[in-house]
């Protein structure tokens, strides 16, 4: 749940952004969630659910190579200046 301040007479922006993000997400044909249960004496059991790439963003894949190049340039500049 979230709250968005909307000026009077305007439509909220977030619902449209959330719908677009869910449509552009990579479809996951099978939900292969792995559930691990960690139990310790005297403590409640903790369930750890691995959701895999269920929430993977398509844009992240396209940005990663560019960010790697930027990071390499930054490291190179730091080595030259030292």
VENSULVEN-V654848 format. One record per backbone hydrogen bond with DSSP energy under -0.5 kcal/mol. CO is the residue of the C=O (numbers start at 1). NH is the residue of the N-H. If there is no record, write none. Layout:
# VENSULVEN-V654848
CO | NH
CO | NH
This chain:
# VENSULVEN-V654848
4 | 6
7 | 10
13 | 16
13 | 17
14 | 18
15 | 19
16 | 20
17 | 21
18 | 22
19 | 23
20 | 24
21 | 25
27 | 29
30 | 32
31 | 33
34 | 36
34 | 50
36 | 38
36 | 48
37 | 39
38 | 46
40 | 43
45 | 47
46 | 38
46 | 48
47 | 49
48 | 36
48 | 50
49 | 51
50 | 34
51 | 54
53 | 56
56 | 26
57 | 61
58 | 61
58 | 62
59 | 63
60 | 64
61 | 65
63 | 67
64 | 68
65 | 69
66 | 70
67 | 71
68 | 72
69 | 73
70 | 74
71 | 75
72 | 76
73 | 77
74 | 78
75 | 79
76 | 80
77 | 81
78 | 82
